[in-house]
């Protein structure tokens, strides 16, 4: 019987293609069903890695924090980050808080949302 690893919201998956030699800022971000934005900021710290993306025209002028654990694949040649989320899941995420997004309490709130989306599958 095959078992899947528990979802780890704030660490990149070993097979996602992340490496310390590539900066992800400026990469385009793709959900399972289409484009969702562009990486505006990125953290690569152990247990607190995330992307802040600007969503572009589909949610005009909006920013979101996306935990690194939702990154399915990174294509460095095309400069794209692929998420294992749908556009609706991204759109329904907790609002980005520019004043507290680096705080553990905010990361917990965001992490809980994405953990719930992964457990609901």
C-alpha positions in Angstrom: 0.0 0.0 0.0 1.4 3.4 -1.0 1.5 6.2 1.5 1.9 9.8 0.8 4.1 12.1 2.8 2.4 14.6 5.1 2.0 18.1 3.6 4.8 20.4 4.8 3.5 23.9 4.0 6.7 26.0 4.5 9.3 23.8 2.9 9.9 23.1 -0.8 9.3 19.5 -1.8 12.5 17.6 -2.6 11.4 17.0 -6.2 10.1 20.5 -6.9 13.2 21.8 -8.5 14.2 24.5 -6.0 17.8 25.2 -5.6 19.7 28.0 -3.7 21.4 29.0 -7.0 18.1 30.3 -8.5 16.3 33.4 -7.4 12.6 33.0 -8.0 11.6 36.7 -8.0 10.1 37.6 -11.3 9.1 34.1 -12.2 5.5 33.6 -13.4 3.2 31.5 -11.3 0.8 28.9 -12.7 -2.0 27.2 -10.9 -3.3 23.8 -12.1 -5.9 25.7 -14.2 -4.0 28.8 -15.4 -1.8 31.8 -14.7 -2.2 33.4 -11.2 0.6 35.9 -11.0 4.3 36.7 -10.6 6.7 36.2 -7.8 7.3 39.5 -6.0 9.2 38.2 -3.0 10.6 34.9 -1.9 11.9 33.4 1.3 14.0 30.2 1.3 14.4 29.8 5.1 14.1 26.3 6.5 10.5 25.8 7.8 9.4 29.2 6.6 9.8 29.2 2.9 7.2 31.0 0.9 6.4 33.1 -2.2 4.7 36.5 -2.2 3.0 36.9 -5.5 1.3 39.8 -7.3 -1.8 38.4 -8.9 -2.1 40.7 -11.9 -5.3 41.4 -13.7 -7.4 38.4 -12.5 -7.4 39.9 -9.0 -6.2 43.3 -9.8 -3.5 44.7 -7.5 -3.7 41.9 -5.0 -0.8 40.1 -3.3 -0.9 36.6 -1.7 1.5 34.5 0.4 1.9 31.1 -1.1 3.7 28.5 1.1 6.6 26.7 -0.6 5.0 23.3 0.0 2.4 24.1 -2.6 5.0 24.4 -5.3 4.7 21.3 -7.5 7.5 22.1 -10.0 9.8 24.9 -10.9 10.9 25.4 -14.6 14.0 27.6 -14.5 14.4 27.7 -18.3 10.9 29.2 -18.7 11.0 31.0 -15.3 7.8 29.5 -14.1 6.6 28.2 -10.8 3.8 25.6 -10.9 1.5 25.2 -8.0 -0.6 22.1 -7.1 -3.6 24.5 -6.4 -6.4 25.8 -8.5 -7.0 29.5 -9.2 -10.1 29.3 -6.9 -7.9 27.9 -4.0 -5.4 30.7 -4.5 -8.1 33.3 -4.8 -9.8 32.1 -1.5 -6.5 32.2 0.5 -6.2 34.5 3.5 -5.6 38.1 2.7 -2.0 39.2 2.5 -1.0 41.3 5.4 2.1 43.4 4.6 2.6 44.3 8.2 2.7 40.8 9.7 3.4 38.3 6.9 6.8 37.4 8.3 5.3 36.7 11.8 4.8 33.1 12.9 1.2 33.7 13.8 0.3 34.9 10.3 2.3 32.0 8.7 0.3 29.6 10.9 -3.0 31.0 9.6 -1.8 30.8 6.0 -0.3 27.3 6.5 -3.6 26.1 8.1 -5.5 27.2 5.0 -3.2 25.4 2.6 -3.0 22.3 4.8 -6.8 22.1 4.8 -6.9 22.4 1.0 -4.4 19.5 0.7 -6.3 17.3 3.3 -9.6 17.9 1.5 -8.3 16.0 -1.6 
